[in-house]
Amino acid sequence: MIGFPLLIIPFAIYNVIAFMMPFDWNTKLFSFRLPSGLVFEPTASDAFILFSLLMLMFEVIKSTKHGKSLIEHFLALLLVCGAGAEFAMVNPAALMNQQNVPPQMGNSTFALFVAICVVDLFAGFAAALRRARRKVVVEQAPVVVTPAPAPAPTVVRTEPPRVEPAPAPRVEPSPFAPASEPVVKADPVQKIGS
């Protein structure tokens, strides 16, 4: 969906008022007493800045929800450049040969409007970069992790333990044991003569 920057609306309103009629932006619109006892008197300048901030809010909501096209970014850049150039170089009173007209472009009201346009431009770029970064992360190819092949089982050959006979215990004669009779070894008797 291709749209246009909503801040073009207050920019057009300001230019129509500045070039068509001599208008003092410090004109008080109304006044009322606050509970504190002070009198609040907003000016036309305050109303214009409030309207511009309202358009900025809608523009930021639009850019974060739907995103901005390249054409909308380009139009926002043109709006910043045009409003900045108008603030610095244009004097409607001199162009229309009017005397005793309050400055329409080189005042704090229009300077604040240029600042609002710059905020809109950078907010749109930031939202577009964030959407692009999120899109890259979502569309990133899934990483497949293959497990390392399991090592082949090692066969350990074991031989049964060798059992060696234990040496016979050596028995010492006890000094208190009764003495045994000596054993005599006898040879078998041979038969003599038959």
C-alpha positions as CSV (number, residue, x, y, z in Angstrom):
1,M,0.0,0.0,0.0
2,I,1.5,3.3,-1.1
3,G,0.5,6.3,1.0
4,F,1.9,9.7,1.8
5,P,3.4,11.2,4.9
6,L,0.6,12.6,7.0
7,L,2.8,15.6,8.0
8,I,2.1,17.0,4.5
9,I,-1.3,18.0,5.8
10,P,0.0,20.5,8.5
11,F,2.7,21.6,6.0
12,A,0.0,22.5,3.4
13,I,-2.2,24.2,6.0
14,Y,0.8,26.3,7.3
15,N,1.8,27.4,3.7
16,V,-1.8,28.3,2.8
17,I,-2.1,30.5,5.9
18,A,1.4,32.0,5.4
19,F,1.0,32.9,1.7
20,M,-2.7,33.7,1.5
21,M,-3.3,35.9,4.6
22,P,-1.2,37.9,7.0
23,F,-1.5,36.0,10.2
24,D,0.1,36.3,13.6
25,W,0.8,32.9,15.0
26,N,0.9,34.4,18.5
27,T,-2.8,35.1,18.4
28,K,-4.6,33.8,21.5
29,L,-7.4,31.4,20.5
30,F,-9.2,31.3,23.9
31,S,-8.5,31.6,27.6
32,F,-9.8,29.9,30.7
33,R,-8.9,29.8,34.3
34,L,-7.2,26.7,35.7
35,P,-8.0,25.3,39.2
36,S,-4.6,26.7,40.3
37,G,-5.8,30.2,39.6
38,L,-3.6,30.8,36.5
39,V,-5.1,31.7,33.2
40,F,-4.3,29.4,30.3
41,E,-4.2,31.1,26.9
42,P,-3.2,28.8,24.0
43,T,-2.1,30.5,20.8
44,A,-2.5,29.5,17.2
45,S,1.1,28.4,17.2
46,D,0.3,25.9,20.1
47,A,-2.7,24.5,18.2
48,F,-0.6,24.0,15.0
49,I,2.2,22.2,16.9
50,L,-0.4,20.0,18.7
51,F,-2.0,19.2,15.4
52,S,1.4,18.3,13.9
53,L,2.2,16.1,16.9
54,L,-1.1,14.3,16.4
55,M,-0.2,13.7,12.7
56,L,3.2,12.4,13.8
57,M,1.6,10.0,16.2
58,F,-0.6,8.6,13.5
59,E,2.4,8.4,11.1
60,V,4.4,6.4,13.6
61,I,1.5,4.0,14.3
62,K,1.1,3.6,10.5
63,S,4.8,2.9,9.9
64,T,5.1,0.4,12.8
65,K,1.9,-1.5,11.9
66,H,2.1,-1.6,8.1
67,G,5.6,-0.3,7.3
68,K,6.5,2.4,4.8
69,S,7.2,1.9,1.1
70,L,10.3,3.4,-0.5
71,I,8.2,6.1,-2.0
72,E,6.9,7.2,1.4
73,H,10.4,7.4,2.7
74,F,11.4,9.5,-0.2
75,L,8.4,11.8,0.3
76,A,9.3,12.2,4.0
77,L,12.8,13.1,3.0
78,L,11.5,15.7,0.5
79,L,9.2,17.1,3.1
80,V,12.1,17.6,5.6
81,C,14.3,19.2,2.9
82,G,11.4,21.4,1.6
83,A,10.4,22.5,5.1
84,G,14.0,23.2,6.1
85,A,14.7,25.2,3.0
86,E,11.5,27.2,3.5
87,F,12.4,27.9,7.1
88,A,15.8,29.2,6.2
89,M,15.2,31.0,2.9
90,V,11.6,32.0,2.3
91,N,10.0,35.2,3.5
92,P,6.4,35.4,2.4
93,A,6.0,39.0,3.4
94,A,8.8,40.1,1.1
95,L,7.5,37.9,-1.8
96,M,4.1,39.4,-1.6
97,N,5.4,43.0,-0.9
98,Q,3.6,43.3,2.4
99,Q,4.8,45.6,5.2
100,N,4.4,45.1,8.9
101,V,3.6,41.4,8.6
102,P,4.9,39.1,11.4
103,P,7.5,36.6,10.1
104,Q,5.7,33.5,8.8
105,M,8.5,31.1,8.1
106,G,11.5,32.0,10.2
107,N,9.8,31.7,13.6
108,S,9.9,29.1,16.4
109,T,6.6,27.5,15.3
110,F,7.9,26.5,11.9
111,A,11.3,25.5,13.4
112,L,9.4,23.1,15.7
113,F,7.4,21.8,12.7
114,V,10.7,21.1,10.8
115,A,12.0,19.2,13.9
116,I,8.8,17.1,14.0
117,C,9.3,16.3,10.3
118,V,12.9,15.2,11.1
119,V,11.6,12.9,13.9
120,D,9.1,11.4,11.5
121,L,11.8,10.7,8.9
122,F,14.2,9.0,11.4
123,A,11.3,7.1,13.1
124,G,10.3,5.7,9.7
125,F,13.8,4.6,8.9
126,A,14.2,3.0,12.4
127,A,10.9,1.1,12.0
128,A,11.9,-0.1,8.5
129,L,15.3,-1.3,9.7
130,R,13.6,-3.1,12.6
131,R,11.1,-4.8,10.3
132,A,13.9,-5.8,7.9
133,R,16.0,-7.3,10.7
134,R,13.0,-9.2,12.0
135,K,12.2,-10.4,8.5
136,V,15.8,-11.7,8.0
137,V,15.7,-13.6,11.3
138,V,12.3,-15.1,10.4
139,E,13.3,-16.1,6.9
140,Q,16.7,-17.4,7.9
141,A,17.3,-21.0,6.8
142,P,17.0,-23.4,9.6
143,V,20.3,-24.7,11.0
144,V,20.4,-28.5,11.0
145,V,22.7,-29.9,13.6
146,T,23.7,-33.4,12.8
147,P,25.0,-35.3,15.8
148,A,28.6,-36.6,15.5
149,P,28.7,-40.3,14.7
150,A,29.0,-42.4,17.7
151,P,32.3,-44.1,18.1
152,A,32.4,-47.8,17.2
153,P,32.2,-49.9,20.3
154,T,35.6,-51.2,21.3
155,V,35.9,-54.8,22.0
156,V,38.3,-55.6,24.9
157,R,39.4,-59.1,25.1
158,T,40.1,-60.2,28.6
159,E,41.6,-63.5,29.6
160,P,40.4,-65.2,32.7
161,P,42.7,-64.5,35.6
162,R,45.4,-67.1,36.2
163,V,45.0,-68.7,39.5
164,E,48.2,-69.8,40.9
165,P,48.2,-72.2,43.9
166,A,49.0,-70.5,47.1
167,P,52.1,-71.7,48.8
168,A,51.4,-74.1,51.7
169,P,51.7,-72.4,55.0
170,R,54.7,-73.4,56.9
171,V,53.9,-74.7,60.3
172,E,56.4,-74.2,63.1
173,P,56.3,-76.6,65.9
174,S,55.0,-75.2,69.0
175,P,57.4,-75.3,72.0
176,F,54.5,-76.4,74.2
177,A,53.3,-79.2,72.0
178,P,54.2,-82.7,73.1
179,A,57.1,-84.2,71.3
180,S,56.1,-86.7,68.7
181,E,57.9,-90.0,68.3
182,P,60.5,-90.1,65.6
183,V,59.4,-91.8,62.4
184,V,61.6,-94.5,61.1
185,K,61.7,-95.3,57.5
186,A,61.9,-98.9,56.8
187,D,62.7,-100.6,53.6
188,P,60.6,-103.5,52.5
189,V,61.8,-106.8,53.5
190,Q,63.3,-108.9,50.9
191,K,62.6,-112.6,50.8
192,I,65.6,-114.6,51.0
193,G,65.8,-117.8,49.4
194,S,63.0,-119.8,48.7
